[in-house]
Amino acid sequence: MNPGRSGSPPVTHLALPKRPARPPPGEAARARRQWPLWPPPPVTRGFDELPHPYAAGHRGVDLAAAVGQQVLAAADGTVVFAGTVAGRGVVSVDHAGGLRTTYQPLLPTVAAGDRVTAGQPVGTVVAGHDGCPEQVAACLHWGLRRGEEYLDPLHLVLASPTLRLKPWHR
């Protein structure tokens, strides 16, 4: 755990299935949801489930990245912000269902009002994300909201386990 920070300790390595270097053509468009970095990166810090909306904590996930790596739209949507906040490049995209994803720090390659599709580049990663582990070149902070409620963005890309009931034989 980082001294002076509340919430859960950072997740240093998330086991992910082996994937090709790039998604097969059309995969992202069919799925309509995808990782903002490809191939799927390790999560360096997870989402904090908070007891109330004003509690201190981490309202997104940090993903290990390389400086200059393309940041991809996680789903189809419209760019509502592409610019600088507190000296860092930020892109926010509105999606169906009242969802909004946010990516930072990056150098935006889109502008407010642009329509994007899942997997389309929206910027490139830059160094300078606070809390990025020293052994990682750069981190992308990926956030998700529905209205004013912050959600764990990993729910967009990690499949929920499927429960199957088996016949019961005596």
C-alpha positions as CSV (number, residue, x, y, z in Angstrom):
1,M,0.0,0.0,0.0
2,N,1.2,3.5,-0.8
3,P,1.9,5.5,2.4
4,G,-0.6,8.2,3.1
5,R,-3.2,6.7,0.6
6,S,-6.4,5.1,1.6
7,G,-8.0,2.2,-0.2
8,S,-6.8,-1.2,-1.3
9,P,-3.1,-1.9,-2.1
10,P,-2.2,-1.7,-5.8
11,V,-2.7,-4.8,-8.0
12,T,0.7,-5.4,-9.4
13,H,0.0,-8.2,-11.9
14,L,-3.4,-9.3,-13.2
15,A,-3.2,-12.7,-14.9
16,L,-4.7,-12.3,-18.4
17,P,-5.0,-14.9,-21.1
18,K,-2.4,-14.8,-23.9
19,R,-3.7,-12.8,-26.8
20,P,-2.3,-11.9,-30.2
21,A,-0.3,-8.7,-30.6
22,R,-3.4,-7.0,-32.2
23,P,-7.1,-8.0,-32.1
24,P,-8.3,-9.9,-35.2
25,P,-10.0,-7.7,-37.7
26,G,-13.5,-6.8,-36.7
27,E,-13.1,-8.3,-33.2
28,A,-13.3,-4.9,-31.4
29,A,-16.2,-3.7,-33.6
30,R,-18.2,-6.9,-32.9
31,A,-17.5,-6.8,-29.1
32,R,-18.1,-3.0,-28.9
33,R,-15.9,-3.0,-25.8
34,Q,-12.2,-3.5,-25.6
35,W,-9.1,-2.7,-23.6
36,P,-7.8,0.8,-24.0
37,L,-4.3,-0.6,-24.6
38,W,-3.4,-3.6,-26.7
39,P,-2.4,-6.2,-25.9
40,P,-4.2,-6.2,-22.6
41,P,-1.8,-4.8,-20.0
42,P,-1.1,-5.6,-16.4
43,V,-3.2,-3.6,-13.9
44,T,-0.8,-1.7,-11.7
45,R,-3.5,-0.2,-9.4
46,G,-7.1,-1.4,-9.1
47,F,-10.4,0.4,-8.5
48,D,-11.3,1.2,-4.9
49,E,-14.9,0.3,-3.9
50,L,-15.8,3.4,-1.8
51,P,-18.3,3.6,1.1
52,H,-19.8,6.8,-0.3
53,P,-19.3,9.2,-3.3
54,Y,-17.1,11.6,-1.4
55,A,-14.7,9.1,0.2
56,A,-11.1,9.3,-0.7
57,G,-9.9,6.6,-3.0
58,H,-8.9,5.5,-6.5
59,R,-11.8,6.0,-9.0
60,G,-10.4,4.0,-11.9
61,V,-7.6,1.6,-12.8
62,D,-4.0,2.2,-13.8
63,L,-2.6,0.1,-16.6
64,A,1.1,-0.5,-17.4
65,A,2.0,1.2,-20.7
66,A,4.8,2.3,-22.9
67,V,5.4,6.0,-23.6
68,G,4.0,6.6,-27.1
69,Q,1.7,3.6,-27.0
70,Q,-1.7,4.2,-28.7
71,V,-4.7,4.6,-26.4
72,L,-7.8,3.1,-27.9
73,A,-11.5,3.9,-27.3
74,A,-13.0,1.2,-25.1
75,A,-16.4,1.4,-27.0
76,D,-18.2,3.4,-29.7
77,G,-19.0,6.9,-28.6
78,T,-18.5,10.7,-28.9
79,V,-15.5,12.6,-27.6
80,V,-16.8,15.1,-25.1
81,F,-13.4,16.4,-23.9
82,A,-9.9,16.3,-25.4
83,G,-7.4,18.7,-23.7
84,T,-5.4,19.5,-20.7
85,V,-6.5,19.3,-17.0
86,A,-4.0,20.2,-14.3
87,G,-1.1,20.0,-16.8
88,R,-2.1,16.5,-18.1
89,G,-3.7,15.4,-21.4
90,V,-7.2,13.9,-20.9
91,V,-9.7,12.4,-23.2
92,S,-13.3,11.7,-22.2
93,V,-15.8,9.7,-24.3
94,D,-19.5,9.4,-23.9
95,H,-21.0,5.9,-24.7
96,A,-24.4,4.4,-24.9
97,G,-26.2,3.7,-21.7
98,G,-25.0,6.9,-20.0
99,L,-21.4,5.6,-19.7
100,R,-18.3,7.9,-19.9
101,T,-14.7,6.6,-20.1
102,T,-11.7,8.8,-19.4
103,Y,-8.1,8.3,-20.3
104,Q,-5.0,10.1,-18.9
105,P,-2.2,11.1,-19.2
106,L,-2.0,11.1,-22.9
107,L,-1.4,13.3,-26.0
108,P,-4.9,13.5,-27.6
109,T,-5.3,12.7,-31.3
110,V,-9.0,13.4,-31.3
111,A,-11.1,16.5,-30.6
112,A,-14.4,17.2,-28.7
113,G,-17.3,16.2,-31.0
114,D,-15.4,13.4,-32.8
115,R,-17.3,10.1,-33.2
116,V,-15.0,7.1,-32.3
117,T,-15.5,3.4,-32.6
118,A,-14.2,0.7,-30.3
119,G,-10.5,0.2,-30.8
120,Q,-10.0,3.6,-32.5
121,P,-6.9,5.5,-31.3
122,V,-7.8,8.6,-29.2
123,G,-4.2,9.5,-28.1
124,T,-0.8,8.3,-27.1
125,V,0.5,7.6,-23.6
126,V,2.8,10.1,-22.0
127,A,4.9,9.7,-18.9
128,G,4.0,11.4,-15.6
129,H,1.1,9.6,-14.0
130,D,1.4,9.9,-10.2
131,G,1.4,6.5,-8.5
132,C,2.9,4.6,-11.4
133,P,5.3,2.0,-10.1
134,E,9.0,2.8,-10.7
135,Q,9.6,-0.4,-12.6
136,V,6.9,0.6,-15.2
137,A,7.7,3.0,-17.9
138,A,4.3,4.7,-17.9
139,C,0.8,4.2,-16.7
140,L,-2.6,5.0,-18.2
141,H,-5.3,5.9,-15.8
142,W,-8.7,4.6,-17.2
143,G,-11.9,5.7,-15.5
144,L,-15.6,4.9,-16.0
145,R,-18.7,6.7,-14.8
146,R,-22.4,6.4,-15.2
147,G,-23.8,9.8,-14.4
148,E,-22.0,10.8,-11.2
149,E,-21.3,7.2,-10.1
150,Y,-17.8,5.9,-10.6
151,L,-17.5,2.3,-11.8
152,D,-14.7,-0.2,-12.2
153,P,-13.8,0.0,-15.9
154,L,-12.5,-3.6,-15.8
155,H,-16.2,-4.7,-15.9
156,L,-16.2,-3.5,-19.5
157,V,-13.6,-5.9,-20.6
158,L,-13.4,-8.8,-18.2
159,A,-16.1,-11.4,-18.7
160,S,-18.1,-12.4,-15.8
161,P,-17.8,-16.1,-14.9
162,T,-20.6,-18.2,-16.4
163,L,-22.3,-20.5,-14.0
164,R,-23.6,-23.7,-15.4
165,L,-25.9,-26.1,-13.5
166,K,-25.2,-29.7,-14.1
167,P,-27.8,-32.4,-13.8
168,W,-28.1,-34.0,-10.4
169,H,-28.2,-37.7,-10.5
170,R,-28.8,-39.8,-7.4
